[in-house]
Amino acid sequence: MQQWTVTYVDDHGETVEEIFECEDCPDNEQAAALLKERLFPVAAKLDLNDLEGRTDDASVKSLKTQNSIQILGITPVPLV
C-alpha cells in the first residue's frame, strides 16, 4: 500500500507532517478525516452535526474552525 505525507499547520502555527497508508492519494476531505482520527480519536467518532451532508469538505472545515488545523498538501512518500 502506498504511503502519503499529509503536511498541515497545527494550532500553534507550526508545519507538521504525518504519514498515512492509502491505496490512492487521499483528497483533502479524506486526509482531514485521517488526521482527525489520529489527533482527536474521540472527536473523530462524533457526528459533525450541521456540517456533515450539508456542506462540502465537512471534515476539512471542522478541523480548521474547531482545531485551527489547515492542510497544506498531500505528497507520496518515495519508495526506497
Secondary structure, DSSP 4 states (H G I P E B T S, - for coil): -EEEEEEEE-TTS-EEEEEEEESS---HHHHHHHHHHHH-HHHHTS--TTSTTTSTTHHHHHHHHHH--EEEEEEEPPP-
